[in-house]
Amino acid sequence: MMENTKNIFHKNFGLISDRMLDLNFKKATNWLDEKEKLGNEILELLFDCGAIKTWFREKNDGWILHSGLWSPIYISLREISSKKNGSLILKAIGISLSKLIVNEIPKFDKILGLETTGIQIVTAITILSNIPSLYTRKIQNKKKILDFEKELKKYGEHELIEGEFEDNDTIIIVDDLVTKFDSVIKAKEQLFYVAKQRNKNIICKDVVILLDREQGAKVRAKEENLNLHTLIPLKSKLHWLEDKFDPQEYSVIKDYFEDYSKFQNQDKIKEIISLAKI
């Protein structure tokens, strides 16, 4: 006779605390030093697994980002779970962001992951720290002010925010990457719209991001009265990857982050493309 699920879990994992977070992720004595170490390790893991791509070695014409900016570097975490070491990377991200939340945010009840990669991240956090998570559903038209009434009719029984939250819950927005902060602002609008529909009062004043390209998000967050918490500020910590880049490749990317505006000119883009290794 097959054992029931409860017995199997108890045999393999023991009795799991309802509040593992309190046991495993207490505030660090030297959080800033630990944060540096965690960020450095994860950035290297992301580079080594191919999540960080450059015009120099992967796509010579570069990328047009969601923000509309041309970029010689592209970071995509969507495929992490399919990598051979995907479970290791997701676990490292889940642990690091759990620690960041505990050490930098005084009060919280739940986290909200942005589709699609943010969903993987909040799931990892929930599994590792027991912080309950919600996630946003995809909205097709993100360039205009959201017409939520029309969107709701498309979803049937599904909601624009999946998951339960209670009256007076404090909810943290979580995502993998920010450039201009647009996706976070839309997610916050989405969250408060659903809260109103459910007749719940909620608080949302903190945003946790794995990697910030440092191209305007910090300023936008302040304008929106949101506290931005970032594990890896890419522009400031690009030197962590210097040894992994070709010298010319590193020089161009460093210059790009110092002043990305001058890289939006077509002549400049052609000049950079001509340097590509491929």
C-alpha positions in Angstrom: 0.0 0.0 0.0 1.3 3.4 -0.9 2.2 5.7 2.0 0.2 8.9 2.2 1.8 12.1 1.2 2.0 13.5 4.8 3.9 10.4 6.0 6.3 10.6 3.1 7.1 14.2 3.8 7.5 13.6 7.5 9.9 10.7 6.9 12.1 12.6 4.4 12.0 16.2 5.8 10.9 15.9 9.4 8.3 18.2 10.9 8.5 21.5 9.1 8.1 24.6 11.1 5.3 27.0 10.2 7.7 29.8 10.5 11.0 28.6 9.1 12.0 32.2 8.3 12.5 32.9 12.0 14.9 30.0 12.3 16.9 30.3 9.2 17.1 33.9 8.2 17.7 36.0 11.2 19.3 39.5 10.8 23.0 39.3 10.0 25.6 41.0 12.2 27.5 42.3 9.2 24.8 42.4 6.5 26.5 44.8 4.1 29.6 42.6 3.9 27.4 39.5 3.5 25.3 41.2 0.9 28.4 42.0 -1.2 29.6 38.4 -1.0 26.2 37.0 -2.0 25.8 39.5 -4.8 29.2 38.7 -6.2 28.7 35.0 -6.1 25.3 35.2 -7.8 26.5 37.6 -10.5 29.3 35.1 -11.4 26.8 32.2 -11.4 24.6 34.2 -13.8 27.5 35.0 -16.1 28.8 31.4 -16.1 25.3 29.9 -17.0 24.9 32.2 -19.9 22.2 34.5 -18.4 24.4 37.6 -19.1 24.9 38.1 -22.9 26.8 40.7 -24.8 26.9 42.0 -28.3 30.6 41.0 -28.4 30.1 37.3 -28.2 26.3 36.4 -28.6 24.5 39.0 -30.8 26.5 41.6 -32.7 23.7 44.0 -33.2 22.9 44.2 -29.5 19.4 44.5 -28.0 16.5 46.9 -27.8 15.4 46.8 -24.2 11.8 47.0 -23.0 12.6 50.6 -22.0 13.4 51.4 -25.6 17.1 51.8 -25.0 19.7 50.1 -27.2 22.1 48.0 -25.1 25.3 46.0 -25.8 24.5 43.8 -22.8 21.4 41.8 -22.0 20.5 39.9 -18.9 17.8 37.2 -19.1 16.9 35.0 -16.1 13.9 33.4 -17.7 15.7 30.2 -18.6 17.6 29.7 -15.3 15.4 26.8 -14.2 16.3 24.9 -17.4 20.0 25.1 -16.8 21.9 22.0 -15.4 22.7 24.0 -12.3 19.4 25.8 -12.3 18.3 24.5 -8.9 21.6 25.8 -7.4 21.1 29.2 -8.9 17.5 29.5 -7.9 18.4 28.3 -4.3 21.2 30.9 -4.1 18.8 33.7 -5.3 16.1 32.5 -2.9 18.4 32.5 0.1 20.0 35.8 -0.8 16.8 37.7 -1.3 15.3 36.1 1.8 18.2 37.5 3.8 17.9 40.9 2.1 14.2 41.1 3.0 14.8 40.2 6.6 17.8 42.6 7.0 16.4 45.6 5.1 12.6 45.6 5.5 11.2 45.9 9.0 7.7 44.7 8.3 6.1 42.5 5.6 3.5 39.8 5.2 3.7 38.6 1.6 5.7 39.1 -1.5 4.5 39.7 -5.0 6.4 38.2 -8.0 6.2 39.9 -11.4 5.5 37.6 -14.4 7.5 35.8 -15.6 10.9 35.5 -14.0 9.7 37.1 -10.8 7.3 34.2 -10.3 10.3 31.7 -10.2 12.1 34.0 -7.7 9.2 34.4 -5.2 8.5 30.7 -5.4 12.2 30.0 -4.4 11.9 32.5 -1.6 8.6 30.9 -0.4 10.1 27.4 -0.4 13.3 28.5 1.4 12.0 31.1 3.9 8.2 30.4 4.2 7.3 34.0 3.2 3.9 33.6 1.4 3.9 34.8 -2.2 1.5 36.1 -4.9 2.1 36.8 -8.5 0.9 39.0 -11.3 -0.7 37.8 -14.4 0.5 39.1 -17.8 -1.2 42.3 -19.1 -0.8 42.5 -22.9 -0.9 46.3 -23.3 1.8 47.6 -21.1 2.6 50.8 -23.1 -0.6 52.6 -22.1 -2.5 53.2 -18.9 -4.0 49.9 -18.0 -7.7 49.5 -18.7 -8.3 46.9 -15.9 -12.0 46.5 -16.5 -11.4 45.3 -20.0 -8.6 43.1 -18.9 -10.6 41.4 -16.2 -13.2 40.3 -18.7 -10.5 38.4 -20.6 -9.4 36.3 -17.6 -12.6 34.5 -16.7 -12.1 33.1 -13.2 -8.5 34.1 -13.1 -7.4 37.3 -11.5 -4.8 39.9 -12.4 -3.2 39.0 -9.1 -3.1 35.3 -8.2 -3.0 34.4 -4.5 -4.6 35.5 -1.3 -3.9 38.5 0.8 -5.6 39.9 3.9 -6.8 43.3 5.1 -3.8 45.5 6.2 -1.2 43.1 4.7 2.2 44.7 3.8 3.2 43.3 0.4 6.7 43.6 -1.1 7.1 43.6 -4.9 9.8 41.3 -6.2 11.4 41.0 -9.6 14.6 39.9 -11.3 15.7 43.0 -13.1 14.9 46.7 -13.5 16.0 49.3 -16.0 13.5 52.2 -15.9 11.2 50.8 -13.3 8.1 50.8 -15.6 7.1 47.2 -14.9 7.2 47.7 -11.2 5.0 50.8 -11.4 2.4 48.9 -13.5 2.5 45.9 -11.0 1.9 48.3 -8.1 -1.1 49.8 -10.0 -2.3 46.3 -10.7 -2.0 45.2 -7.1 -3.9 48.1 -5.7 -6.6 47.7 -8.3 -7.2 44.1 -7.3 -7.1 45.1 -3.6 -9.8 47.6 -4.2 -11.9 44.9 -6.0 -11.5 42.6 -3.0 -12.3 45.4 -0.6 -8.9 45.0 1.2 -6.6 47.8 2.5 -3.0 46.9 1.8 0.4 48.5 2.2 3.1 48.4 -0.5 6.2 50.6 -0.1 9.1 48.2 -0.7 10.5 46.7 -3.9 13.2 44.0 -3.9 15.2 43.5 -7.1 17.9 40.9 -7.8 19.7 43.1 -10.4 19.4 46.8 -11.1 21.0 48.1 -14.3 21.1 51.5 -12.6 19.6 53.4 -15.5 16.9 55.4 -13.8 15.1 52.9 -11.5 16.3 54.5 -8.2 15.0 58.0 -9.2 11.6 56.6 -10.4 11.2 54.6 -7.2 11.7 57.7 -5.1 9.1 59.5 -7.2 6.7 56.7 -6.6 7.4 56.8 -2.8 8.8 53.2 -3.0 12.0 52.0 -1.3 14.2 50.1 -3.8 16.3 47.3 -2.3 18.8 45.8 -4.8 21.1 42.8 -4.3 23.3 43.6 -7.3 23.6 47.2 -8.6 25.2 46.3 -12.0 26.8 49.6 -12.9 28.5 49.9 -9.6 29.5 46.2 -9.4 30.4 45.5 -13.0 34.1 45.1 -11.9 33.1 41.8 -10.3 33.0 40.4 -13.9 36.0 42.2 -15.3 38.1 39.0 -15.5 35.3 37.2 -17.4 35.1 39.8 -20.2 37.4 40.4 -23.1 39.2 43.7 -22.2 37.6 45.6 -25.2 34.2 44.1 -24.3 34.5 45.2 -20.7 35.6 48.7 -21.7 32.6 49.2 -24.0 30.1 47.9 -21.4 31.6 50.0 -18.6 31.5 53.1 -20.9 27.8 52.2 -21.7 26.8 52.2 -18.1 28.6 55.4 -17.4 26.5 57.2 -20.1 24.1 55.0 -22.0 22.6 58.0 -23.7 25.5 58.4 -26.1 25.0 54.8 -27.2 21.6 55.5 -28.6 23.0 57.2 -31.7 22.9 55.0 -34.8 26.5 55.9 -35.8 27.7 55.0 -32.3 25.8 51.7 -32.5 27.3 50.8 -35.8 30.8 51.6 -34.4 30.2 49.3 -31.5 28.8 46.5 -33.7 31.9 46.6 -35.8 33.9 45.5 -32.7 31.9 42.3 -32.2 33.8 39.1 -32.0 31.2 37.1 -34.0 
